[in-house]
Amino acid sequence: MPYEFVSTEWLAEHLLDAGLVTVDASWYMPAANRDPKAEFLQGHIPGAVFFDIDGVADLSTGLPHMLPSPAVFAEKVGALGIGENMTIVVYDETGLFSAPRAWWSFSIMGAKNVKFLEGGGAKWRAEGRPIEIGEANRKPVTFTPRFDADLVADFTEIEQVSRDGSAIIVDARPAARFTGVAPEPRPGLKSGHIPGSRNVPVSELSLDGKLRPTHELRQVFDAAGVDLDRPIITTCGSGITASTLALALESAGAKRIAVYDGSWADWGSRPHAPVEK
């Protein structure tokens, strides 16, 4: 899944390029009590469109922000004025929290050139750069999806991998949630982790809105027992930070990475799914 980090200076210079679209993919944990779309309307990078992680989703599953079908994804992002051949610069207002979920979604659907804004919206604002208020106003275009099923895993696959060890499962949740010491923020979920999985908290992967250097990431994964040469499936609470983990693994040199889309929201809600603590 190709990616590149670009600076705020670079984006400021290219903001009006015809083939470029800037995408605000801000999303917050429910306990934060923040409305990312309302905040977008109050001010965003000029020309940016809002990618609603909860809205560009399969709304029929009962699970949060599950990946929609290629046709639905294409319809929704095409309406935002995003085509698969455009240069797509994703960011979030936290720095590097939910933007990787947008990167993964666009990549799995066939977008060819997705970049990250270093430092996100927070850095852009801190530098006193211009802010635009209100809705985005881009002309709708056609997004032609090319879905890559190898980049996404479901419950059945995870269940098998947990039993036979054919891939490494890596969990991005904080250590206390992984071990089951801390309760899950979503009601009704069991505490603990998928049997056989390893824990690499997402907080260890980035600093100041960008990934840690490659050699540091490799040290983190090595310490957690993650063999980068083996197939890897990432998971988290609901598929958001699992995408950040996938990004970090790619930067560290892993070649076969999938994201468990339902993550713990799926596994932890199933009565018969085994749990380790």
C-alpha positions as CSV (number, residue, x, y, z in Angstrom):
1,M,0.0,0.0,0.0
2,P,2.1,2.9,-1.2
3,Y,2.2,6.1,0.9
4,E,4.3,9.2,1.5
5,F,4.4,11.9,4.1
6,V,4.4,15.5,2.9
7,S,5.1,18.7,4.8
8,T,2.8,21.6,5.4
9,E,5.1,23.6,3.2
10,W,4.6,21.1,0.4
11,L,0.9,21.1,0.7
12,A,0.7,24.9,0.8
13,E,2.6,25.0,-2.5
14,H,0.4,22.3,-4.2
15,L,-2.9,23.1,-2.6
16,L,-4.4,24.4,-5.8
17,D,-3.0,21.6,-8.1
18,A,-5.8,20.3,-10.4
19,G,-5.1,16.7,-9.6
20,L,-4.8,17.0,-5.9
21,V,-7.5,16.6,-3.2
22,T,-7.0,17.2,0.5
23,V,-9.1,14.9,2.8
24,D,-9.9,15.6,6.5
25,A,-10.4,12.1,8.0
26,S,-10.7,13.2,11.6
27,W,-12.4,10.7,13.9
28,Y,-12.5,10.5,17.7
29,M,-13.3,7.8,20.3
30,P,-16.9,8.0,21.6
31,A,-15.7,9.1,25.0
32,A,-14.1,12.2,23.6
33,N,-17.5,13.7,22.9
34,R,-16.3,15.5,19.8
35,D,-18.1,15.9,16.4
36,P,-15.5,15.8,13.6
37,K,-17.9,16.9,10.9
38,A,-19.0,19.9,13.0
39,E,-15.4,20.8,13.7
40,F,-14.7,20.5,10.0
41,L,-17.4,23.0,9.1
42,Q,-16.0,25.4,11.7
43,G,-12.6,25.4,10.0
44,H,-10.4,23.2,7.8
45,I,-7.5,23.3,5.3
46,P,-8.8,25.3,2.3
47,G,-10.3,23.0,-0.4
48,A,-10.4,20.0,1.9
49,V,-13.3,17.5,1.9
50,F,-14.5,15.6,4.9
51,F,-14.2,11.8,4.8
52,D,-16.8,10.5,7.3
53,I,-15.3,7.3,8.6
54,D,-18.6,6.4,10.2
55,G,-20.6,7.3,7.1
56,V,-18.4,5.8,4.3
57,A,-19.2,2.4,5.8
58,D,-21.3,-0.7,5.7
59,L,-24.2,0.5,7.9
60,S,-26.0,-2.9,7.9
61,T,-23.6,-4.9,10.2
62,G,-24.2,-3.3,13.6
63,L,-20.4,-2.9,13.9
64,P,-18.8,0.5,13.8
65,H,-17.4,1.9,10.5
66,M,-17.0,-1.4,8.6
67,L,-15.6,-1.2,5.1
68,P,-18.5,-0.7,2.6
69,S,-18.8,-2.5,-0.7
70,P,-16.6,-1.2,-3.5
71,A,-19.7,0.2,-5.2
72,V,-20.9,2.1,-2.2
73,F,-17.3,3.4,-1.5
74,A,-17.0,4.6,-5.0
75,E,-20.4,6.3,-4.9
76,K,-19.6,8.2,-1.7
77,V,-16.1,9.3,-2.4
78,G,-16.9,10.1,-6.0
79,A,-19.6,12.5,-4.7
80,L,-16.8,14.2,-2.7
81,G,-14.9,14.8,-5.9
82,I,-12.3,12.2,-5.3
83,G,-11.0,10.0,-8.2
84,E,-8.8,7.0,-7.9
85,N,-6.0,8.6,-10.0
86,M,-5.8,11.8,-8.0
87,T,-3.1,12.7,-5.5
88,I,-5.0,12.2,-2.2
89,V,-3.5,14.0,0.9
90,V,-5.2,12.7,4.0
91,Y,-4.9,14.2,7.5
92,D,-6.7,14.4,10.8
93,E,-6.8,17.0,13.5
94,T,-5.0,14.8,16.1
95,G,-1.9,14.4,14.1
96,L,-1.8,10.7,13.0
97,F,-4.7,8.9,14.5
98,S,-7.6,8.3,12.1
99,A,-6.0,9.4,8.8
100,P,-4.4,5.9,8.4
101,R,-7.9,4.4,8.3
102,A,-8.7,6.6,5.3
103,W,-5.3,5.7,3.7
104,W,-6.1,2.0,4.1
105,S,-9.7,2.4,2.8
106,F,-8.5,4.3,-0.3
107,S,-5.7,1.9,-0.9
108,I,-7.8,-1.2,-0.6
109,M,-10.2,0.3,-3.1
110,G,-7.5,1.0,-5.7
111,A,-6.4,4.6,-5.1
112,K,-2.9,4.9,-6.5
113,N,-1.3,7.9,-4.8
114,V,-2.3,8.5,-1.1
115,K,-0.1,10.8,1.0
116,F,-0.2,11.9,4.7
117,L,0.2,15.5,5.9
118,E,2.9,15.5,8.6
119,G,1.5,16.8,11.8
120,G,-2.0,16.9,10.4
121,G,-4.4,19.8,10.9
122,A,-2.9,20.7,14.3
123,K,0.5,21.6,12.7
124,W,-1.2,23.5,9.9
125,R,-3.1,25.6,12.4
126,A,-0.1,26.1,14.7
127,E,1.8,27.6,11.8
128,G,-1.0,30.2,11.2
129,R,-1.8,28.9,7.7
130,P,-5.2,29.7,6.2
131,I,-8.4,28.0,7.3
132,E,-11.6,27.7,5.3
133,I,-15.1,27.6,6.9
134,G,-18.2,25.7,5.7
135,E,-18.9,22.8,3.3
136,A,-16.4,21.7,0.7
137,N,-17.5,22.5,-2.9
138,R,-15.8,20.0,-5.3
139,K,-17.4,18.8,-8.4
140,P,-18.4,15.1,-8.2
141,V,-16.2,12.7,-10.2
142,T,-16.1,9.0,-11.0
143,F,-14.1,6.7,-8.7
144,T,-13.4,3.4,-10.3
145,P,-12.7,0.9,-7.5
146,R,-10.3,-2.0,-7.7
147,F,-10.8,-3.9,-4.5
148,D,-7.9,-5.8,-3.0
149,A,-9.3,-8.5,-0.8
150,D,-5.9,-9.6,0.4
151,L,-5.7,-6.4,2.6
152,V,-8.7,-7.2,4.7
153,A,-9.4,-10.0,7.2
154,D,-12.7,-11.2,8.7
155,F,-13.7,-13.2,11.8
156,T,-13.4,-16.6,10.0
157,E,-9.9,-15.9,8.9
158,I,-8.8,-14.6,12.3
159,E,-10.4,-17.6,14.0
160,Q,-8.4,-19.9,11.8
161,V,-5.1,-18.0,12.2
162,S,-5.6,-17.9,16.0
163,R,-5.7,-21.7,15.9
164,D,-3.0,-22.6,13.4
165,G,-0.6,-19.7,13.7
166,S,-0.4,-19.3,9.9
167,A,-0.1,-15.5,10.4
168,I,0.9,-13.2,13.3
169,I,-2.0,-11.2,14.8
170,V,-0.9,-7.9,16.2
171,D,-3.2,-5.8,18.5
172,A,-2.8,-2.0,18.6
173,R,-4.8,-1.4,21.7
174,P,-3.2,-0.1,24.9
175,A,-1.6,-2.8,27.0
176,A,-4.2,-2.6,29.8
177,R,-7.0,-3.3,27.4
178,F,-5.0,-6.1,25.7
179,T,-4.4,-7.8,29.0
180,G,-8.0,-7.3,30.1
181,V,-7.0,-5.2,33.1
182,A,-8.9,-2.2,31.7
183,P,-12.5,-2.5,30.4
184,E,-13.4,-1.8,26.8
185,P,-14.8,1.6,26.1
186,R,-17.7,0.1,24.1
187,P,-20.4,-1.5,26.2
188,G,-21.1,-5.2,25.9
189,L,-17.6,-6.2,24.9
190,K,-15.5,-8.8,26.7
191,S,-12.0,-7.8,28.0
192,G,-8.8,-9.4,26.9
193,H,-7.3,-10.4,23.5
194,I,-7.5,-12.9,20.7
195,P,-5.6,-16.0,21.7
196,G,-2.0,-16.0,20.4
197,S,-2.0,-12.4,19.4
198,R,0.8,-9.9,20.2
199,N,0.5,-6.4,21.5
200,V,2.1,-3.3,20.0
201,P,0.2,-0.2,21.3
202,V,-0.3,2.4,18.6
203,S,1.1,5.1,20.9
204,E,4.6,3.5,20.4
205,L,4.5,4.1,16.6
206,S,4.4,7.8,16.0
207,L,5.6,11.1,17.3
208,D,4.5,14.7,16.4
209,G,2.1,13.5,13.7
210,K,4.4,11.2,11.8
211,L,5.8,7.7,12.1
212,R,8.9,7.0,14.1
213,P,12.0,6.3,12.1
214,T,12.1,2.9,10.4
215,H,14.9,1.5,12.6
216,E,12.9,2.4,15.8
217,L,9.7,0.7,14.4
218,R,11.7,-2.4,13.7
219,Q,13.0,-2.4,17.3
220,V,9.4,-2.1,18.6
221,F,8.2,-5.0,16.5
222,D,11.2,-7.2,17.3
223,A,10.6,-6.6,21.0
224,A,7.0,-7.7,20.6
225,G,8.0,-10.9,18.7
226,V,6.6,-9.8,15.4
227,D,8.5,-11.4,12.5
228,L,8.2,-9.0,9.6
229,D,8.8,-11.8,7.1
230,R,5.6,-13.6,8.0
231,P,2.0,-12.7,7.1
232,I,0.6,-10.3,9.6
233,I,-3.0,-9.3,10.5
234,T,-3.5,-6.2,12.5
235,T,-6.4,-5.6,14.9
236,C,-7.5,-3.0,17.5
237,G,-10.8,-1.8,19.0
238,S,-12.7,-1.2,15.9
239,G,-10.3,-1.1,12.9
240,I,-9.0,2.5,13.2
241,T,-5.6,2.2,14.9
242,A,-5.2,-1.2,13.3
243,S,-4.7,0.8,10.1
244,T,-2.0,2.9,11.8
245,L,-0.3,-0.4,12.8
246,A,-0.5,-1.6,9.2
247,L,1.1,1.7,8.1
248,A,3.9,1.3,10.6
249,L,4.5,-2.4,9.6
250,E,4.7,-1.4,6.0
251,S,7.3,1.3,6.9
252,A,9.3,-1.3,8.8
253,G,9.4,-3.6,5.8
254,A,6.6,-6.1,6.3
255,K,5.2,-7.3,2.9
256,R,2.0,-9.2,3.7
257,I,-0.3,-7.1,5.9
258,A,-4.1,-7.3,6.3
259,V,-6.4,-5.4,8.7
260,Y,-9.1,-7.2,10.7
261,D,-11.8,-4.8,9.9
262,G,-14.2,-5.8,12.7
263,S,-11.4,-6.0,15.2
264,W,-12.3,-6.3,18.9
265,A,-15.8,-4.8,18.3
266,D,-16.5,-8.0,16.4
267,W,-14.4,-10.6,18.3
268,G,-15.2,-9.3,21.8
269,S,-19.0,-9.2,21.1
270,R,-19.2,-12.9,20.0
271,P,-20.2,-15.1,22.9
272,H,-18.2,-18.1,21.8
273,A,-15.1,-16.3,20.6
274,P,-12.2,-17.4,22.9
275,V,-10.4,-14.7,24.9
276,E,-7.1,-14.7,26.6
277,K,-6.1,-12.3,29.5
